[in-house]
Amino acid sequence: MQQPEPKRHVLARRDAIVAGLRGILPESGVIAEALRMKPYETDGLPAYRQMPLAVALPETTEQVAAVLKFLHREGVRVIPRGAGTSLSGGALPLEDAVVVGMMRMNRILEIDYADRCATVQAGVTNIGITNAVQAEGFFYAPDPSSQLACMIGGNVGMNSGGAHCLRYGVTANNLLGLRVVTIEGEIIDIGGHHLDAAGYDWLGLLTGSEGQLVMVTEVIVRILRGPEGARAMLAAFKSNEIAGQCVDSIISSGIIPVALEFMDRPAIHACEAFAHAGYPLDAEALLIIEVEGSVAEQDFLLGRIKEICSQFDPISLKVAESAEQSLAIWKGRKGAFGAVGRISPDYLCMDGTIPTGQLPLVLRRIGEMSDACGLKVANIFHAGDGNLHPLIMFDANDPASFATAEKFGADILRLCVEVGGCLTGEHGVGVEKRDLMPVQFSPDDLAQQRRIKDAFDPGWLLNPSKVFPLQAPHTLAIAA
């Protein structure tokens, strides 16, 4: 993968830059020793690694502002980092860049039950918000699979979703306000304890901007009343295509489950061995479907969904009869990525989005690609909104295997765009899809995106070498 050349003048001033950071942050807030920086050399895309210039760990918005102001004055590039769970390389460092991590900004600042919102620092984990409010019957809706570890600032950067986004929406649908810091060190507050702030839609612009425009330090999120109850069911089918047809029929019927998840045979076997959730091992494809509401509402919705599933000759239909059974079903799905790691330590987790009506075609094409390139793939994804997560298994010790896996992944993403979808649903572009941006966007589209980047970050110091293709003349000029 092509990377920009390091700025040699920055490398030559490394000691002075580290000393400057230590003048702003406590001694423990600056890491410059190679061994201690090792955890920061990669993220959830571990195929790529690079040791940063240094790591800064601020604890307040004011410290972030001081750090960015200093680094901007020194012309040093900045890598914003949350928990490092990005699967697209969104937090990968560069040799001449300082990683600014949010790990110590992990306080919940305010919970306002009257206005149904919570103000938290960017380093609070996704599940940490729900844990803080669930005693009062509330929860935070977006639930990415990494929610035990991933941080809300990173969720904002990538516009993360999760299994329940089919009903509740992704991060962008659950935000009310942000406190951000510009590359010059200016602190800006956007939105507040209310919906639809006046003026330009700054929340919409900054959510999903992948650290290209500002650093997020505090977030105001919506919290919702928990449902009266919920139940999950399993529907097993003879092929991926049939399961895809069933998904399309459920959505087109007008029923919107809380969650509608898909797993194919390799994923089913891996997850069952891990979670012992009672998944049917004779199935080629499995749907996990969850509904919410009163017992009567659950019964009605599950009855309608069972009728629809029955039209596709299912191998089995199983409805959870208790909260424990539902938890077991979700334990398998939530642990799916780790479970696949037991059968293939090395895999690429792709992320693309398609119209649900294209699921049968796309699943068939992915199977054909897998056969053609000789690499296995496990399909685990949010079927209800067409957000695919094919896991391509390869051997990291074999460069040819890795190269084939990258090409396979790129072909899947091109297919997503070809059928009317897009390159990413929730993982972001990062470095993984950077060079595929022209597949979805025209030169004029990309030029306009770069103008926005120029307005917020004229020196292109924030999260460099991500999102925008490096071969573009403008980007090459600023990356050198």
GIMOWO-V346445 format. One record per residue. RES is the residue in three letters. PSI is psi in radians with two decimals (none if undefined). OMEGA is omega in whole degrees, 0 to 359 (NA if undefined). BURIAL is + if it has 16 or more other ideal C-beta (glycine too) atoms within 10 Angstrom, else -. Layout:
RES_PSI_OMEGA_BURIAL / RES_PSI_OMEGA_BURIAL
This chain:
MET_2.26_181_- / GLN_2.32_176_- / GLN_2.62_178_- / PRO_2.65_176_+ / GLU_2.48_179_- / PRO_2.67_177_+ / LYS_1.81_187_+ / ARG_-0.58_181_- / HIS_-0.50_176_- / VAL_-0.78_179_+ / LEU_-0.65_182_- / ALA_-0.37_181_- / ARG_0.38_186_+ / ARG_-0.82_183_+ / ASP_-0.71_180_- / ALA_-0.65_179_- / ILE_-0.77_178_+ / VAL_-0.73_179_+ / ALA_-0.69_178_- / GLY_-0.71_177_+ / LEU_-0.66_180_+ / ARG_-0.31_174_- / GLY_-0.24_181_- / ILE_-0.72_185_+ / LEU_2.79_172_+ / PRO_2.79_182_- / GLU_-0.73_182_- / SER_-0.15_182_- / GLY_0.05_178_+ / VAL_2.21_179_+ / ILE_2.18_181_+ / ALA_-0.12_180_+ / GLU_2.40_187_- / ALA_-0.79_183_- / LEU_-0.72_181_- / ARG_-0.37_177_- / MET_-0.16_184_+ / LYS_-0.75_180_- / PRO_-0.27_184_- / TYR_0.06_185_+ / GLU_-0.21_180_+ / THR_-3.13_175_+ / ASP_-2.50_182_+ / GLY_0.05_172_+ / LEU_1.28_192_+ / PRO_-0.01_177_- / ALA_-0.34_180_- / TYR_2.35_183_- / ARG_2.52_176_- / GLN_2.21_178_+ / MET_2.33_180_+ / PRO_3.01_175_+ / LEU_-0.77_179_+ / ALA_2.97_178_+ / VAL_2.27_177_+ / ALA_2.35_183_+ / LEU_1.44_179_+ / PRO_2.85_180_+ / GLU_-0.18_181_+ / THR_2.83_176_- / THR_-0.69_181_+ / GLU_-0.67_177_- / GLN_-0.69_176_+ / VAL_-0.78_180_+ / ALA_-0.75_180_+ / ALA_-0.70_179_+ / VAL_-0.82_182_+ / LEU_-0.67_178_+ / LYS_-0.75_179_+ / PHE_-0.83_183_+ / LEU_-0.61_176_+ / HIS_-0.77_179_+ / ARG_-0.59_181_- / GLU_-0.07_180_+ / GLY_0.57_183_- / VAL_2.35_179_+ / ARG_2.66_189_+ / VAL_2.33_176_+ / ILE_1.82_174_+ / PRO_2.46_182_+ / ARG_2.34_172_+ / GLY_-1.99_180_+ / ALA_-0.08_181_+ / GLY_0.42_180_+ / THR_0.07_181_+ / SER_2.28_180_+ / LEU_0.02_179_+ / SER_0.17_181_+ / GLY_0.43_183_+ / GLY_-0.36_181_+ / ALA_0.30_178_+ / LEU_2.32_181_+ / PRO_3.05_171_+ / LEU_2.80_184_+ / GLU_-0.53_184_+ / ASP_0.34_184_+ / ALA_2.62_175_+ / VAL_2.21_173_+ / VAL_2.19_175_+ / VAL_1.83_186_+ / GLY_2.56_182_+ / MET_0.14_190_+ / MET_-0.58_183_+ / ARG_-0.10_176_+ / MET_1.22_192_+ / ASN_0.57_182_+ / ARG_2.47_169_- / ILE_2.04_190_- / LEU_-0.62_182_- / GLU_2.46_171_- / ILE_2.13_183_+ / ASP_1.66_182_- / TYR_-0.53_179_- / ALA_-0.75_179_- / ASP_0.02_178_- / ARG_0.96_177_+ / CYS_2.84_177_+ / ALA_2.45_176_+ / THR_2.15_185_+ / VAL_2.68_172_+ / GLN_2.79_188_+ / ALA_-0.34_182_+ / GLY_0.08_175_+ / VAL_2.38_180_+ / THR_2.73_178_+ / ASN_-0.89_181_+ / ILE_-0.40_180_+ / GLY_-0.53_178_+ / ILE_-0.84_178_+ / THR_-0.74_180_+ / ASN_-0.57_183_- / ALA_-0.38_187_+ / VAL_-0.12_188_+ / GLN_-0.44_178_- / ALA_-0.44_178_- / GLU_0.17_177_- / GLY_0.32_180_- / PHE_2.93_175_+ / PHE_2.86_174_+ / TYR_2.18_195_+ / ALA_-0.88_183_+ / PRO_2.36_187_+ / ASP_1.19_176_+ / PRO_2.73_182_+ / SER_-0.46_180_+ / SER_0.37_190_+ / GLN_-0.36_176_+ / LEU_-0.46_185_- / ALA_-0.67_188_+ / CYS_2.62_187_+ / MET_2.65_188_+ / ILE_-0.57_177_+ / GLY_-0.72_176_+ / GLY_-0.63_176_+ / ASN_-0.71_178_+ / VAL_-0.77_182_+ / GLY_-0.66_183_+ / MET_-0.03_184_+ / ASN_0.98_186_+ / SER_2.72_180_+ / GLY_-1.98_181_+ / GLY_3.10_185_+ / ALA_-0.59_185_+ / HIS_0.17_181_+ / CYS_-0.26_178_+ / LEU_-0.70_180_+ / ARG_-0.70_190_+ / TYR_-0.15_179_+ / GLY_2.99_181_+ / VAL_-3.00_184_+ / THR_-0.77_182_+ / ALA_-0.51_181_+ / ASN_-0.04_185_- / ASN_0.36_178_+ / LEU_2.53_174_+ / LEU_-0.51_183_+ / GLY_2.82_178_+ / LEU_2.57_163_+ / ARG_2.18_185_+ / VAL_2.81_177_+ / VAL_2.26_178_+ / THR_2.95_180_+ / ILE_-0.42_178_+ / GLU_-0.08_179_- / GLY_0.23_178_+ / GLU_2.35_179_- / ILE_2.26_182_+ / ILE_2.34_175_- / ASP_2.33_182_- / ILE_2.33_179_+ / GLY_-2.75_181_+ / GLY_-2.58_182_- / HIS_0.68_185_- / HIS_2.77_177_- / LEU_2.67_169_- / ASP_1.19_176_- / ALA_2.60_181_- / ALA_2.75_175_- / GLY_-2.80_181_- / TYR_2.68_181_- / ASP_1.26_181_- / TRP_-0.61_177_+ / LEU_-0.77_180_+ / GLY_-0.62_180_- / LEU_-0.76_187_- / LEU_-0.51_179_+ / THR_2.13_184_+ / GLY_0.16_182_+ / SER_0.02_168_+ / GLU_0.63_177_+ / GLY_0.28_181_+ / GLN_-0.40_190_+ / LEU_-0.74_182_+ / VAL_3.00_169_+ / MET_2.23_179_+ / VAL_2.25_180_+ / THR_-0.50_177_+ / GLU_2.62_185_+ / VAL_2.36_170_+ / ILE_2.02_183_+ / VAL_2.69_172_+ / ARG_2.40_169_+ / ILE_2.51_186_+ / LEU_2.68_172_+ / ARG_2.37_178_- / GLY_2.64_180_- / PRO_2.80_178_- / GLU_-0.61_178_- / GLY_2.95_180_- / ALA_2.61_175_+ / ARG_2.54_179_+ / ALA_2.74_174_+ / MET_2.76_177_+ / LEU_2.37_174_+ / ALA_2.08_184_+ / ALA_2.47_186_+ / PHE_2.93_186_+ / LYS_-0.28_180_- / SER_2.79_176_+ / ASN_-0.71_182_+ / GLU_-0.72_179_+ / ILE_-0.75_178_+ / ALA_-0.68_177_+ / GLY_-0.68_177_+ / GLN_-0.68_179_+ / CYS_-0.74_177_+ / VAL_-0.83_181_+ / ASP_-0.66_180_+ / SER_-0.68_178_+ / ILE_-0.84_182_+ / ILE_-0.74_182_+ / SER_-0.28_178_- / SER_-0.25_182_- / GLY_-0.10_176_- / ILE_2.22_177_+ / ILE_1.70_176_- / PRO_2.90_174_+ / VAL_-0.65_180_+ / ALA_2.57_177_+ / LEU_1.72_188_+ / GLU_2.64_184_+ / PHE_2.44_171_+ / MET_2.45_175_+ / ASP_-3.08_190_+ / ARG_-0.88_179_+ / PRO_-0.69_180_+ / ALA_-0.70_179_+ / ILE_-0.86_183_+ / HIS_-0.72_180_+ / ALA_-0.78_183_+ / CYS_-0.64_179_+ / GLU_-0.68_178_+ / ALA_-0.51_182_- / PHE_-0.83_191_+ / ALA_-0.32_184_+ / HIS_0.91_185_- / ALA_-0.04_182_+ / GLY_0.44_177_- / TYR_2.43_180_+ / PRO_2.04_186_+ / LEU_-0.17_178_- / ASP_0.04_182_- / ALA_2.57_172_+ / GLU_-0.43_181_+ / ALA_2.59_184_+ / LEU_2.37_172_+ / LEU_2.36_170_+ / ILE_2.11_185_+ / ILE_2.24_180_+ / GLU_2.45_176_+ / VAL_2.80_180_+ / GLU_2.85_175_+ / GLY_-2.87_175_+ / SER_2.93_179_- / VAL_-0.74_180_- / ALA_-0.71_179_- / GLU_-0.73_177_- / GLN_-0.82_182_+ / ASP_-0.74_180_- / PHE_-0.86_183_- / LEU_-0.75_179_+ / LEU_-0.61_177_+ / GLY_-0.77_178_- / ARG_-0.73_181_- / ILE_-0.67_177_+ / LYS_-0.66_177_- / GLU_-0.76_180_- / ILE_-0.81_180_+ / CYS_-0.62_183_+ / SER_-0.37_179_- / GLN_-0.21_185_- / PHE_0.46_174_+ / ASP_1.06_183_- / PRO_2.62_174_+ / ILE_-0.71_179_- / SER_2.68_173_- / LEU_2.19_183_+ / LYS_2.16_179_+ / VAL_2.29_177_+ / ALA_2.35_181_+ / GLU_-0.04_181_- / SER_2.88_177_- / ALA_-0.61_180_- / GLU_-0.72_179_- / GLN_-0.68_177_+ / SER_-0.73_178_+ / LEU_-0.68_179_- / ALA_-0.74_178_+ / ILE_-0.78_182_+ / TRP_-0.46_177_+ / LYS_-0.73_178_+ / GLY_-0.79_182_+ / ARG_-0.78_182_+ / LYS_-0.49_180_+ / GLY_0.27_189_+ / ALA_-0.77_184_+ / PHE_-0.73_177_+ / GLY_-0.63_180_- / ALA_-0.70_178_+ / VAL_-0.53_177_+ / GLY_-0.32_178_+ / ARG_-0.43_180_- / ILE_-0.34_176_+ / SER_1.75_182_+ / PRO_-0.43_182_- / ASP_2.14_174_+ / TYR_2.69_173_+ / LEU_2.24_178_+ / CYS_1.89_182_+ / MET_2.94_183_+ / ASP_1.83_176_+ / GLY_2.86_183_+ / THR_2.43_181_+ / ILE_2.78_170_+ / PRO_2.42_184_- / THR_-0.48_179_+ / GLY_-0.29_180_+ / GLN_0.00_183_+ / LEU_-0.88_181_+ / PRO_-0.80_180_+ / LEU_-0.84_184_- / VAL_-0.72_179_+ / LEU_-0.66_177_+ / ARG_-0.76_181_- / ARG_-0.68_177_+ / ILE_-0.71_177_+ / GLY_-0.71_179_+ / GLU_-0.71_177_- / MET_-0.73_180_+ / SER_-0.80_179_+ / ASP_-0.69_184_- / ALA_-0.66_184_- / CYS_-0.19_176_+ / GLY_0.30_177_- / LEU_2.39_178_+ / LYS_2.68_178_- / VAL_2.40_173_+ / ALA_2.20_182_+ / ASN_2.07_177_+ / ILE_2.09_184_+ / PHE_2.99_178_+ / HIS_1.57_189_+ / ALA_-0.54_185_+ / GLY_-0.59_178_+ / ASP_0.27_173_+ / GLY_0.41_180_+ / ASN_1.79_186_+ / LEU_2.53_173_+ / HIS_1.17_176_+ / PRO_2.34_177_+ / LEU_1.94_183_+ / ILE_2.08_184_+ / MET_2.33_181_+ / PHE_3.10_179_+ / ASP_1.92_183_- / ALA_-0.34_178_- / ASN_-0.08_181_- / ASP_1.82_182_- / PRO_-0.61_180_- / ALA_-0.66_179_- / SER_-0.73_179_+ / PHE_-0.76_180_+ / ALA_-0.70_178_- / THR_-0.71_179_+ / ALA_-0.73_178_+ / GLU_-0.75_180_+ / LYS_-0.72_178_- / PHE_-0.82_180_+ / GLY_-0.74_179_+ / ALA_-0.67_179_+ / ASP_-0.64_177_- / ILE_-0.76_181_+ / LEU_-0.65_175_+ / ARG_-0.68_178_- / LEU_-0.72_178_+ / CYS_-0.81_180_+ / VAL_-0.68_182_+ / GLU_-0.66_183_- / VAL_0.15_176_+ / GLY_0.19_179_- / GLY_-2.67_182_+ / CYS_2.98_189_+ / LEU_-0.44_184_+ / THR_2.53_176_+ / GLY_-0.73_183_+ / GLU_-0.20_182_+ / HIS_-0.28_182_+ / GLY_3.07_181_+ / VAL_-0.88_179_+ / GLY_-2.37_173_+ / VAL_-0.40_185_+ / GLU_-0.76_186_+ / LYS_0.11_184_+ / ARG_-0.85_185_+ / ASP_-0.03_175_+ / LEU_-0.06_182_+ / MET_-0.68_179_+ / PRO_-0.25_176_- / VAL_-0.63_182_- / GLN_-0.59_188_+ / PHE_2.45_177_+ / SER_2.89_175_- / PRO_-0.66_178_- / ASP_-0.70_178_- / ASP_-0.85_182_- / LEU_-0.65_179_+ / ALA_-0.70_180_- / GLN_-0.69_177_- / GLN_-0.68_179_+ / ARG_-0.57_178_+ / ARG_-0.66_177_- / ILE_-0.75_176_- / LYS_-0.78_179_+ / ASP_-0.70_184_- / ALA_-0.69_181_- / PHE_-0.59_189_+ / ASP_1.29_187_+ / PRO_-0.57_180_- / GLY_0.02_181_- / TRP_0.87_180_+ / LEU_-0.38_184_+ / LEU_2.13_177_+ / ASN_1.01_184_+ / PRO_2.79_178_+ / SER_0.27_176_+ / LYS_2.73_170_+ / VAL_-0.95_185_+ / PHE_2.31_180_+ / PRO_2.33_184_+ / LEU_-0.43_183_+ / GLN_-0.18_178_- / ALA_2.31_185_+ / PRO_-0.76_183_- / HIS_-0.78_184_- / THR_-0.65_177_+ / LEU_-0.66_182_- / ALA_-0.68_183_- / ILE_-0.30_183_+ / ALA_-0.29_185_+ / ALA_none_NA_-
